[in-house]
């Protein structure tokens, strides 16, 4: 859950969840695209013996093996950049968590990747919610996440993947959600 977009009333609580459309993903997709294009153009310049790069002269490279290696890295980078731009365009992982007392439903929605599981929707009655769980692990790979404990199901993650939320935001969101659902807050 994020604090970016939040709709709250006495009867409905809705949190927006940030997916792949993060500044860091845009940054890495751009860097990989530029680097891969440079490698590919260097390889092509080496093969055609025509300079296609304005800042270097790759025509001096011998096509086999240097030009071929640069072409391989360029094509691999272009494929990786394409993948990154596709997940950004599809906003993989983005969605919302809605807790609605009017319909007595919990609705978790996320955008998935290509294929039949493009949209991921989980819907449960509010009465099946047992608790809100906070998971905090510090160290080399810190993890701070909120989970929804539902009868007969594994815990459902409510927070975004990637950068851990600040501890104060996590505690506030967990307490607000537990208070709204009138269930215990576990893990603090």
DRENDO-1510 file (C-alpha; in Angstrom, 1 decimal, always signed):
<recs>
REC; n; res; u; v; w
REC; 1; UNK; +0.0; +0.0; +0.0 .
REC; 2; UNK; +1.2; +3.5; -0.6 .
REC; 3; UNK; +0.2; +6.8; +0.8 .
REC; 4; UNK; +0.1; +8.3; -2.7 .
REC; 5; UNK; -3.6; +7.7; -3.5 .
REC; 6; UNK; -5.9; +6.8; -0.6 .
REC; 7; UNK; -9.7; +7.1; -0.5 .
REC; 8; UNK; -11.2; +6.8; +2.9 .
REC; 9; UNK; -14.7; +7.2; +4.3 .
REC; 10; UNK; -16.6; +5.6; +7.1 .
REC; 11; UNK; -17.6; +2.7; +4.9 .
REC; 12; UNK; -14.9; +2.3; +2.2 .
REC; 13; UNK; -11.1; +2.3; +2.5 .
REC; 14; UNK; -9.1; +2.1; -0.7 .
REC; 15; UNK; -5.3; +2.1; -1.1 .
REC; 16; UNK; -3.4; +2.5; -4.4 .
REC; 17; UNK; -0.4; +0.1; -4.9 .
REC; 18; UNK; +2.5; +1.3; -6.9 .
REC; 19; UNK; +3.6; -1.2; -9.6 .
REC; 20; UNK; +6.4; -1.1; -12.2 .
REC; 21; UNK; +5.9; +2.6; -13.0 .
REC; 22; UNK; +8.6; +3.8; -10.6 .
REC; 23; UNK; +11.3; +6.3; -11.3 .
REC; 24; UNK; +14.0; +3.7; -10.8 .
REC; 25; UNK; +12.4; +1.4; -13.4 .
REC; 26; UNK; +12.3; +4.3; -15.9 .
REC; 27; UNK; +15.9; +5.1; -15.1 .
REC; 28; UNK; +17.2; +1.6; -15.7 .
REC; 29; UNK; +15.1; +1.0; -18.8 .
REC; 30; UNK; +16.5; +4.2; -20.3 .
REC; 31; UNK; +20.1; +3.4; -19.3 .
REC; 32; UNK; +19.9; -0.2; -20.7 .
REC; 33; UNK; +18.3; +1.1; -23.9 .
REC; 34; UNK; +21.0; +3.7; -24.5 .
REC; 35; UNK; +23.8; +1.3; -23.7 .
REC; 36; UNK; +22.4; -1.6; -25.8 .
REC; 37; UNK; +21.8; +0.7; -28.7 .
REC; 38; UNK; +25.4; +1.9; -28.5 .
REC; 39; UNK; +26.8; -1.7; -28.4 .
REC; 40; UNK; +24.6; -2.7; -31.3 .
REC; 41; UNK; +25.6; +0.4; -33.4 .
REC; 42; UNK; +29.3; -0.3; -32.6 .
REC; 43; UNK; +28.9; -3.8; -33.9 .
REC; 44; UNK; +27.1; -2.7; -37.0 .
REC; 45; UNK; +29.7; +0.0; -37.6 .
REC; 46; UNK; +32.4; -2.6; -37.3 .
REC; 47; UNK; +30.7; -4.8; -39.9 .
REC; 48; UNK; +29.8; -2.1; -42.4 .
REC; 49; UNK; +33.0; -0.1; -41.9 .
REC; 50; UNK; +30.9; +3.0; -41.6 .
REC; 51; UNK; +30.9; +5.1; -38.5 .
REC; 52; UNK; +27.3; +5.1; -37.0 .
REC; 53; UNK; +28.3; +6.6; -33.6 .
REC; 54; UNK; +29.0; +10.3; -33.3 .
REC; 55; UNK; +31.2; +10.0; -30.2 .
REC; 56; UNK; +33.5; +7.1; -31.2 .
REC; 57; UNK; +35.0; +5.4; -34.1 .
REC; 58; UNK; +34.1; +1.7; -33.9 .
REC; 59; UNK; +35.2; +1.1; -37.6 .
REC; 60; UNK; +38.6; +0.3; -36.1 .
REC; 61; UNK; +37.3; -2.8; -34.4 .
REC; 62; UNK; +37.8; -6.1; -36.0 .
REC; 63; UNK; +34.4; -7.6; -36.7 .
REC; 64; UNK; +35.3; -11.1; -35.6 .
REC; 65; UNK; +35.6; -11.4; -32.6 .
REC; 66; UNK; +35.1; -7.8; -31.2 .
REC; 67; UNK; +32.2; -6.7; -33.4 .
REC; 68; UNK; +30.4; -10.0; -32.9 .
REC; 69; UNK; +30.7; -9.8; -29.1 .
REC; 70; UNK; +29.5; -6.2; -29.1 .
REC; 71; UNK; +26.5; -7.2; -31.3 .
REC; 72; UNK; +25.7; -10.0; -28.9 .
REC; 73; UNK; +25.7; -7.7; -25.9 .
REC; 74; UNK; +23.7; -5.1; -27.9 .
REC; 75; UNK; +21.0; -7.6; -28.8 .
REC; 76; UNK; +20.9; -9.0; -25.3 .
REC; 77; UNK; +20.6; -5.4; -23.9 .
REC; 78; UNK; +17.8; -4.5; -26.4 .
REC; 79; UNK; +15.8; -7.6; -25.4 .
REC; 80; UNK; +16.3; -6.7; -21.7 .
REC; 81; UNK; +15.3; -3.1; -22.4 .
REC; 82; UNK; +12.2; -4.2; -24.3 .
REC; 83; UNK; +11.2; -6.4; -21.3 .
REC; 84; UNK; +11.6; -3.4; -18.9 .
REC; 85; UNK; +9.6; -1.1; -21.1 .
REC; 86; UNK; +6.8; -3.7; -21.5 .
REC; 87; UNK; +6.5; -4.2; -17.7 .
REC; 88; UNK; +6.4; -0.4; -17.3 .
REC; 89; UNK; +3.7; +0.0; -19.9 .
REC; 90; UNK; +1.6; -2.8; -18.4 .
REC; 91; UNK; +2.3; -1.4; -14.8 .
REC; 92; UNK; +3.0; -5.0; -13.6 .
REC; 93; UNK; +2.2; -5.2; -9.8 .
REC; 94; UNK; +0.2; -2.0; -9.8 .
REC; 95; UNK; -3.4; -2.0; -8.5 .
REC; 96; UNK; -5.4; -1.3; -5.4 .
REC; 97; UNK; -6.7; -2.8; -2.1 .
REC; 98; UNK; -10.3; -2.0; -1.4 .
REC; 99; UNK; -12.1; -2.7; +1.9 .
REC; 100; UNK; -15.8; -2.0; +1.5 .
REC; 101; UNK; -18.3; -2.3; +4.4 .
REC; 102; UNK; -21.2; -1.5; +2.1 .
REC; 103; UNK; -20.7; -4.7; +0.0 .
REC; 104; UNK; -18.9; -6.5; +2.9 .
REC; 105; UNK; -16.1; -7.4; +0.6 .
REC; 106; UNK; -12.3; -7.2; +0.5 .
REC; 107; UNK; -11.0; -6.7; -3.0 .
REC; 108; UNK; -7.3; -7.0; -3.9 .
REC; 109; UNK; -6.5; -6.1; -7.6 .
REC; 110; UNK; -3.1; -6.2; -9.3 .
REC; 111; UNK; -2.0; -6.0; -12.9 .
REC; 112; UNK; +0.0; -9.0; -14.0 .
REC; 113; UNK; +2.1; -9.8; -17.0 .
REC; 114; UNK; +1.0; -11.0; -20.5 .
REC; 115; UNK; -1.2; -14.1; -20.8 .
REC; 116; UNK; -4.3; -15.3; -19.2 .
REC; 117; UNK; -3.4; -14.0; -15.8 .
REC; 118; UNK; -3.1; -10.4; -16.9 .
REC; 119; UNK; -5.5; -9.2; -14.2 .
REC; 120; UNK; -5.2; -10.6; -10.7 .
REC; 121; UNK; -8.3; -10.2; -8.5 .
REC; 122; UNK; -8.9; -11.6; -5.1 .
REC; 123; UNK; -12.3; -11.0; -3.4 .
REC; 124; UNK; -13.4; -12.2; +0.0 .
REC; 125; UNK; -16.1; -11.4; +2.5 .
REC; 126; UNK; -15.0; -9.0; +5.3 .
REC; 127; UNK; -16.1; -11.6; +7.9 .
REC; 128; UNK; -13.3; -13.9; +6.8 .
REC; 129; UNK; -10.6; -11.4; +7.7 .
REC; 130; UNK; -8.8; -12.6; +10.8 .
REC; 131; UNK; -6.0; -10.0; +11.3 .
REC; 132; UNK; -3.6; -7.6; +9.7 .
REC; 133; UNK; +0.0; -8.8; +10.0 .
REC; 134; UNK; +3.1; -6.6; +9.9 .
REC; 135; UNK; +6.3; -8.3; +8.7 .
REC; 136; UNK; +9.5; -6.4; +9.5 .
REC; 137; UNK; +12.9; -7.9; +8.8 .
REC; 138; UNK; +16.0; -5.7; +8.9 .
REC; 139; UNK; +19.5; -6.5; +7.7 .
REC; 140; UNK; +21.1; -6.8; +4.3 .
REC; 141; UNK; +17.8; -7.4; +2.5 .
REC; 142; UNK; +15.2; -5.5; +4.6 .
REC; 143; UNK; +11.6; -6.3; +4.3 .
REC; 144; UNK; +8.7; -4.3; +5.6 .
REC; 145; UNK; +5.2; -5.4; +4.5 .
REC; 146; UNK; +1.6; -5.7; +5.5 .
REC; 147; UNK; -0.3; -8.9; +5.0 .
REC; 148; UNK; -4.0; -9.7; +5.3 .
REC; 149; UNK; -4.8; -12.9; +7.2 .
REC; 150; UNK; -7.9; -14.6; +5.8 .
REC; 151; UNK; -9.5; -17.8; +7.0 .
REC; 152; UNK; -8.4; -20.8; +4.9 .
REC; 153; UNK; -6.0; -18.9; +2.7 .
REC; 154; UNK; -2.3; -18.0; +2.9 .
REC; 155; UNK; -1.5; -14.4; +4.0 .
REC; 156; UNK; -2.2; -11.9; +1.2 .
REC; 157; UNK; +0.5; -9.2; +0.7 .
REC; 158; UNK; -0.9; -5.7; +0.6 .
REC; 159; UNK; +2.2; -3.6; +0.1 .
REC; 160; UNK; +4.3; -3.0; -3.0 .
REC; 161; UNK; +7.2; -5.1; -4.0 .
REC; 162; UNK; +10.7; -3.4; -4.1 .
REC; 163; UNK; +11.7; -0.6; -1.8 .
REC; 164; UNK; +10.6; -1.2; +1.8 .
REC; 165; UNK; +8.1; +1.4; +3.2 .
REC; 166; UNK; +9.3; +3.6; +6.0 .
REC; 167; UNK; +8.5; +2.1; +9.4 .
REC; 168; UNK; +6.2; +4.9; +10.5 .
REC; 169; UNK; +4.1; +4.6; +7.3 .
REC; 170; UNK; +3.9; +0.9; +7.7 .
REC; 171; UNK; +2.8; +1.1; +11.3 .
REC; 172; UNK; +0.2; +3.9; +10.5 .
REC; 173; UNK; -1.3; +2.0; +7.6 .
REC; 174; UNK; -1.4; -1.2; +9.5 .
REC; 175; UNK; -3.1; +0.4; +12.5 .
REC; 176; UNK; -5.6; +2.3; +10.3 .
REC; 177; UNK; -6.5; -0.9; +8.4 .
REC; 178; UNK; -6.9; -3.0; +11.6 .
REC; 179; UNK; -9.0; -0.3; +13.2 .
REC; 180; UNK; -11.2; +0.0; +10.0 .
REC; 181; UNK; -11.7; -3.8; +9.8 .
REC; 182; UNK; -11.9; -4.2; +13.6 .
REC; 183; UNK; -9.4; -7.0; +13.6 .
REC; 184; UNK; -6.1; -7.4; +15.6 .
REC; 185; UNK; -2.8; -6.0; +14.3 .
REC; 186; UNK; -0.1; -8.7; +14.6 .
REC; 187; UNK; +3.6; -8.5; +14.4 .
REC; 188; UNK; +4.4; -5.2; +16.3 .
</recs>
